[in-house]
């Protein structure tokens, strides 16, 4: 069963993007960075999220739920009023407070369950993809999850991310590590691994860039977890809770670039990589 709906987490505060690190930006980039709205940072003449939506459409997604802040969000203005996508139907879900990735996903529950584009399996469970608004994934990775047989996650080769994405090795070392069984099923996910963790020494080292396929049972897992030491409801904890309840996640391995916008210094790299591309969301 194809999963042709995707939830995009676009509510983040963009705290690190707001911080002025001395990078020279044009007026549009500086305004979006100061607002912390990563998805609207102009790159090669178009907002980053235009490119994200383009790759989702290329990968087979037809419906999108954008998780946005309350009020008159510029994301809602752009994609609902000024430039609604031609190839994707967009609806919105409001995350009242930015209290972590699991809480952001939970904010989309009603929109996912109401969406016509979220097909149900024989057990009546809706399937959908989830991704970040500040990562640009290649369409084939998205397609792998759209066409998968059930829940799953894309595992990225950490060395390939450094080599092909222009992401510093030190930053990649802090990405969530995936513990994968011999059957290519997920055994565990380790957020922000401590130095010396055994999975950091693995070759190849597989990490998550938050590109998942879920069943709607993930929402119950999100409600069952407790806040992390940072006071947030973390997606990794929700995934572990879902696994404890019997959910199994197939791992789809990729050795390719994923472009990441975290700091202002990332903007020049992304703009160079996207030069000449014309997104058609």
N, C-alpha and C positions, 0 to 999 in steps of 0.2 A: 504494500500500500504506500503510495507516494505521499509525502508530507509537504504540502505546498503553501503552508502558512509559516511565517517567521516572526518571532518577537525580538525586537531590537531594544536593548537597554540604552536609553539616551538621556537618562535623568541625572547622571553624575554631576558633581559640582565642578569638576575640572580644576581642582585645587592646584595641582602641579603645573597645569597649563597657564593658570593665572599668574604664577610667579614669574617675574621679569628676570630672565637669565642673561640679558644683554643682546639677545638675538634681534637682528634687524628685521622688522616686519612691515608690510604695507598697511595702509589704514584699515582695510577690511579685515585683514588677518589679526591686527592688533586689537580691534574691537571685539572680534569673536573670542580671541584668547583671553582678553580681560574679563569677558562675561563667563568664561569657562565652558562655552558651548562648543565642544569639540566637533560635533557633526556638522557645524556650520562654518568651520574655518575654510576660507576660500583656498583652493589648490588648483593651479593651472586654470583658473577662471571659474571653477565650480566648487560648491561646498563638498567636503569629504563625504557626507552622507549620500550625495548624488551618485558617487562612485560605488558606495556600499550597496545601494539599492539596485544599481545596474548589475553588479555581480550576482546579487540574489535573483534578479529576474533571469539572467543568463543561466543560472543554475537550476531553474525550474520553479522558483517561488512565485506565487501569484497574489498572495495576500500578506500584508504586513501589519503588525501591531507595534506602534512606536510608544514606548514608555517615556512620558514627558513630565515635567513639573506642573504643578497647578497654575491656574491663571492663564494669561495671554502669552503662551510660549511662542518664541520665534520659530521653533520647529513646527508647531501646529500651523502657524501663519504661512510658512513656506509650502508645506506639503499638503495642506488642506485648502488653501485659498489661492496663493500666488502661483505655485508650480506643482500642482498635483501630478504624480507620476502617471505616465501613459500605459505602462505595462503592469502596474501593481495597484491593487486596491489597498488604501491605507485607512486604518482606524487608529484611535489613540487610547491609551490607558494612562491614568494619572497616578504617579507615586507621590503621595503627600509629603513624606519626609524621606530624605536620602539615608536610609538605614541599612544599606548593604544590598548585595546582588540578589540574594534569595528574596528579600522583601521587594525589590524591584520586579522580579519575575512574578511574584505573587500578585502584584498590582495588575498584571495582565490577565488574571484568571477569568474574569467576567468577559473580557473582550475575546479571549480565545474560545471560550465555550459558546459564545454567540456567533462566532465567525462562520460564514458559510463555507469558507475555503479550508477549514480544518477538518479533514476526513476522519471518520471513526473506524476503528477496527472491529472485528467480530464481537469483541467484548464491550463495544460501545465507548471505548476510550479514544479521545482525540489525540492526534499526533501533530507535533509542530517543531520547528527549529528555533533555536535561541542564539543570539550573537550580540556582540558589542557594537556600539555606534562609532567607536574610535579605532576599530581594526578593519582593514580592507583585506578580505579573504578572496581567494581566486574561485571563480565559478565552479571548476571541477570538484573542489572540496565540498562546496555547497550541494552540488548534484549528488555526490556520494551519500550524503545524509538524506536528501529528498527521496532517493531511490532505495534507501536501506530498508531492511525488513522489520526494523524496530528501533528502540532507543539506542543511541550511540554518541560517540564523541570523536572529533578529529584530533589525532595526536600528531604534533609537529616535531620534527627532528630539530633539536636545539641548535646544533651546529649549522644546519641549513638556514635557520632563522638569522643567525649572526652573519653568515656568508652572503645570503641573498636578500635580506630585508634591511640591512644597515642598522640593526638593533645591536647595541653594545652587549658584549658577552656578559658583563656584570649585571645588566638589567635582565637578560634572559635567565641568568642563574636564580633569579627571584620568582620566576614564573612557576605556576602550579605544576608539580611533577605527577606523571601518571604511572602507576604501578600496573603493568599489563601481564596477564597470565599467558601461559603457552597456548591457550585456546583463543587468544586475541580478544579476551573479555577484560573489562576493567576490574582490577582488584581493589585499588584504593587511589585516592587523589590527595596530594600533600600540598597545601597552600603555603607559600612563603617558607620553603624548606630552610632549616637551619644549616649552617656550614658544617660539612662533614656527613650530611645525610647520605646513606648508601646509594640512593637513586641518583644523586648528583654525580656519582662516579660511573654510572652505567654508560655503556657505549653500544648503540646510540642512546642518547638521553631524550626521552619523549615528554613533551610539555603540552599543556592545554592553553589555547588562546580563546577559550570560552565560545567555541562553536559546537553546539550540542543538538541532538534530536531527543525530545522528551515525549512521554505520554502525559496526559493531564493528571496522572497520579502524582507527578512531581509537586503539584500545588499542596497536596496533603503533607508531603514531606517538608515543604517550606514552613508550614504552620506548626510542625512538631519540634523544630529545632530551637535551641536557646541562643541568645546573642553570644558572639565570640568575645574574647578579651578586649577587643576594640569596640565592643558595644554594638556590633553589626550582625545582621543575619546573613551568613555567608553561603553562597551557592555550593561550595565544596561540602559543607556540612549537610545541606539538603540532599546532595547526591549520595553521600554516605548513608543518610537516613533512608533514602529510597532503596539503596542496595540492601540495607538491613531488613527491609520489608519484602525483599525478594526480587526487586527490579534488577535486570542485567543490562549492561551497556556494552555494546560491541565497539571495538576500537578500530578506527580507520586511520592508517598511518600515511603521513604525507611528508615529503622532504622538499619544501618550497617556501617561497616568501610569503609573509603576512606583514603588511605595512601597519605600523603602530604610531598613533599620535598621542603622546603623553606629555612631552615637554615642548616648549617653543622651538627648541633647537631641532626638533623632528620635522618642522614645517618645510624647511628648505630641501631636506632629503626627499620628502614626499612629493613636493612640487616638481622636483627634477624627475622622479620616477613616473609621475603622471602626465608630464608634458606631452601634448599631442593626443592624449586620450579624450574621447568625446562620450561621456556617459549618457545612456539613454534609459533612464529608469521608467 
